[in-house]
Amino acid sequence: MRFKPLLSTSLFTKHHLNPHRNQNSGPSLFLFNPFMATQTLPLSSQTLSTNGDDTNDESLCSSEVTTSLFEPETAPLGHPNGYLTGEARIERAWAHWNKLGRPKLVVAPMVDNSELPFRLLCRKYGAQAAYTPMLHARIFSESEKYRSEEFTTCKEDRPLFVQFCANDPDFLLEAARRVEPYCDYVDINFGCPQRIARRGYYGAFLMDNLPLVKSLVEKLSKNLNVPVSCKIRIFPDLQDTINYAKMLEEAGCALLAVHGRTRDEKDGKKIRANWKIIKAVRDAVRIPVLANGNIRHVEDAWQCIEETGVEGVLSAETLLENPALFAGYRTAEWVLGHEEICKDGNLDQAELLVEYLQFCEKYPVPWRMIRSHVHKLLGEWFRVHPDVREDLNAQNKLTFEFLYGIVDRLRGLGGRIPLFVKDSSRCELSANGTFG
C-alpha cells in the first residue's frame, strides 16, 4: 500500500529556516531505520541513543535519532520473480515501472554521498527517484552497526533503489532480503571502476566473469518479491555490450541502468559517455533502461532521453555540486556560452548546504558524509576564500553550529556565487529541451 504524506504541507515546499531554531518546533519528520534492534519494542515512536565516540567523522552527526515504525510501502507481489519467465517477466517489469510513475530524473548511487538527507534534498529540487550509496552485501549481512548507520529511509524517500556490491550470491540474497520491504528495487552494482572494487572483486571487475554476474542476478530474481535492477558500464565492443545486457535481462534483471563509459574511462569530465551505445542497448532489450553520463544540467537530461529512447537518466557528480540540477538550476560552469539567455536563479550553493544540514539534523548520518558534501557544495567559494577551507579541514570534530558559522562567514566575506536558470523572457525551450 502507498502511504499518505506524513505532513499536511509538502515536505518539499521551499522555506527559509533559522538554522538555530528549536528543532522541536513545527511539524516533525521521522527517520526509519529497520535495522535498529530497539525498534522491535512495541512503541509507536522512541528516542534512540547512538553508540560510539562522537569526536570523529565516523560518528553520527546527532546523539539522538528519532524513529517511527511504519508498514513498508512496497506491496507484496504475490510470488518471487522466479515463478515468472519470458513474456510474463517482461510484462511484470513494465507494470512495476508504470506503477512507480515512470520517473525520468534519478539520483545515481554515490558512495558516502547519496545518503538519505542528500536524497531528500535532491527530491525537493526535482529528482523523481534515487539510489542509496553502494552497500557491501557481506558486511551488510554480518554487521548490525553497518546496517544501522549506512541504510536509513523514510516515507518520502520513494521510489528508492537500494544498491549492493557483491561477489557471493548467498551473501547478496541475505542482504537483499533485509531491505526489500523498504525499497522499490534491489540493485546490483556491476559498474564501479575504482581500485577498491578491483581489490574487493566486485562492480565493473565482474565483467571478466559473466557466469558469476549471471548467478548473482538469478539468485535475487528467483528469490525476491521486489524487482532486481542492475547498473553496468559498457564494453569497448558494442556487440559484447549488447550480449551482456541481454544476458542480464534473461537472468531476471527488471531494469537496466547503463553508464556509457567503459571500465577504464573513469574521468567523466574528460571522456564523454557514449549515448549511441546506450541507445543500442535500449533497442536490444525489452526491459526499462536508464542512461548515465553527460548530464551537466536538466536540458542534457531531456536531450539524452530523446536521443537514446531511455526511460530516464541518472546524474551523480554534477548533482553533488548542484542538487537543484533537476529543477533547472545551473552552476556558472555550465552557463558559459548561454549567458545571454540565463539569469540569477535567486538560489546559491550555500543555501542548498543549509537545507542539507537541516535534513541531517532530522536524519543523522556520519560526519564524514556531511564533510564531503560541504566541500562539494562550497568548492567554488573555497577557491575564492581558501582560508575558510583550511579552517574546515583543521576542525577534527564537526558540529552543526560550526558549519552554519562557515556559511555565515562566507556570506560576510561577500562575493556570492549564484546558481542560474534560463530566462524564459529571452529564450524559448525547444521540444527536446535544449535552448533555442
SEDREN-397343 format. One record per residue (C-alpha): residue in one letter; x, y, z. Coordinates in steps of 0.2 Angstrom, whole numbers, plus 5000, padded with zeros to 4 digits. Example, Ala and Ser with C-alpha at 12.3 -4.5 7.8 and 13.67 -1.06 7.14 Angstrom:
BEGIN
A506249785039
S506849955036
***
This chain:
BEGIN
M500050005000
R500550184997
F500650305012
K499850475013
P501050615016
L501650625034
L501450815034
S499950925030
T501051035020
S502350975007
L504050915013
F504751004998
T503951175000
K505351294999
H505651395015
H507051485024
L507351415042
N508351495056
P509751365057
H509751385076
R507851365078
N507151255091
Q507151085082
N505651035092
S504551165085
G503451145069
P503050985061
S504250835063
L504850715051
F505350535056
L506950435052
F506650255048
N508050135051
P507349955050
F508949885057
M508949965075
A508649825087
T507649945099
Q506349965085
T505649795089
L504949865105
P503049895104
L503150085104
S502550195090
S504050305092
Q505550315103
T507150415105
L508750305102
S510450355108
T511850315096
N513450225101
G515250265098
D516450415100
D515750575093
T517450655091
N517750595073
D517050595056
E516450415058
S515250455072
L513450505068
C513050695067
S511750685082
S511750595098
E509950565097
V508950485082
T507050505082
T506250345074
S504550295069
L503950125065
F502850105049
E502249975037
P503349965022
E502750045007
T503149904994
A501549804992
P501849614992
L501949554974
G501249384977
H502649274971
P504549294969
N505149334952
G505749164949
Y504049104946
L503949204930
T504849184914
G504849254897
E503449374892
A502749374910
R504349434917
I504449574904
E502649624907
R502949624926
A504549734924
W503549864915
A502049854926
H503149894941
W503950044932
N502250114927
K501650094945
L503150204951
G502650334938
R504050304926
P505250434934
K506450524922
L507650614934
V508650504945
V509950524959
A511350404955
P512150294968
M513750384975
V514750304989
D514550405005
N513650544995
S511850484990
E511350465008
L509550505015
P509750695018
F510550715001
R509250614993
L507850715001
L508750874996
C508850824978
R507050764978
K506550934984
Y507351004969
G506550894955
A507350724957
Q505950594955
A506950434961
A508550394969
Y509850264973
T510650234990
P512550234991
M513350074986
L513249955001
H514349805004
A513249645004
R514349545015
I514649675028
F512849725027
S512349545031
E513549525045
S513649695054
E512149775063
K513149935066
Y513549945047
R511649925043
S511050045056
E512250185050
E512350155031
F510450125027
T509150245033
T507550295024
C505850375027
K504150385019
E504550525007
D506050435001
R505250344986
P505450274973
L507050204980
F508450094973
V509550004986
Q511149964978
F512349824984
C514049764978
A514449584980
N515349434973
D514449294983
P512649254978
D512149194996
F512849355005
L511949464992
L510249374994
E510449385013
A510749575012
A509349604999
R508049515010
R508449635024
V508049795013
E506749735001
P505149785011
Y505849965011
C506349994993
D505649984975
Y507149894968
V508649804974
D510049854963
I511749764959
N513249864956
F514149804941
G514849974936
C516150034949
P517850054941
Q518850114956
R520350024963
I519449974979
A518249874968
R519649794959
R520349744976
G518749684983
Y518249594966
Y516549674963
G515749814952
A516449834935
F517849704938
L516549564937
M516349604919
D517849474917
N516749344925
L515049344917
P514449174924
L514649244941
V513749404936
K512349294929
S512249194945
L512049354956
V510649414946
E509749244945
K509949224964
L508949384968
S507749374954
K507149194959
N507049234977
L506449414980
N504749494978
V505449664974
P506249684956
V508049674953
S508949814944
C510749814938
K511949964934
I513349924922
R514750004911
I514949964893
F516249854885
P517449934872
D516549824859
L514749864855
Q514149684852
D514949624869
T513949764877
I512349714869
N512649524873
Y512949574891
A511349674893
K510349534885
M511149404897
L510649514912
E508849534905
E508749344903
A509449314921
G507949414928
C508549594928
A506949704928
L507849874925
L509549914917
A510550074921
V511950094908
H513450214911
G514050254894
R515850234898
T517050084899
R517850024915
D519450114910
E518650284906
K518550354924
D518650534921
G516950594917
K517450774914
K518750724900
I517850574892
R516150594886
A514850454889
N514350364873
W512450394871
K512450294854
I512950134863
I511650174877
K510350184863
A510950024855
V510649934872
R508950014874
D508449954857
A509149774860
V508249734877
R506449744882
I506549804900
P506649984905
V508350064903
L509150214911
A510650314905
N512050384915
G513350504909
N513550684902
I512150764912
R512850934916
H511151024918
V509250974915
E509251014897
D510550874895
A509350754903
W507950794891
Q509150784876
C509850614882
I508050544884
E507650604866
E509250544858
T509350374866
G507550324869
V507850284888
E506550294901
G507650414912
V509350474916
L510550464931
S511650604937
A513050594950
E514550714951
T513550864944
L512250844957
L513550844971
E513951024966
N512151074962
P510750964970
A509551084962
L510051024944
F508450934940
A507451094945
G508351184931
Y509751274940
R511551284933
T513251324940
A514251464932
E515251324924
W513851274913
V513151444909
L514651484898
G514051514880
H512251544886
E512551704896
E511351804886
I509851684890
C510251644908
K509951744924
D510251734943
G509151604950
N509051684967
L509751524974
D511551484978
Q512551334985
A512751405002
E510851405004
L510751224997
L512051175011
V510951255024
E509551155018
Y510550995018
L511151025036
Q509351045041
F508950875034
C510550805043
E509850865059
K508250765057
Y509050615049
P510850595057
V512250525046
P514050505049
W515050665049
R516250605035
M514750615023
I514250795029
R516150855027
S516150785009
H514550875004
V515251045012
H516751035001
K515750994986
L514451124988
L515651264994
G517051214982
E516951374972
W516851484987
F518351404995
R519351434979
V519051624982
H519251605001
P520551465004
D520751515022
V518951465026
R519351295018
E520851275029
D519951315045
L518651175040
N520051055036
A520851095053
Q519251055063
N519350875069
K517650875077
L516250955067
T514651025074
F513151105066
E513551265074
F515251275066
L514551235049
Y513251365050
G514551485055
I515551435040
V514151485029
D513851655039
R515751685037
L515751665018
R514251775017
G515051905027
L516551905015
G515451945001
G515651884983
R514051774982
I514151644969
P512351614962
L511551474953
F510751514936
V509151474927
K508651514909
D507751674907
S506051624899
S505851804893
R507451794882
C507351614875
E506251484871
L506451294875
S506351184860
A505351024860
N506850924865
G507351034880
T508851114873
F509051304872
G508351384856
***
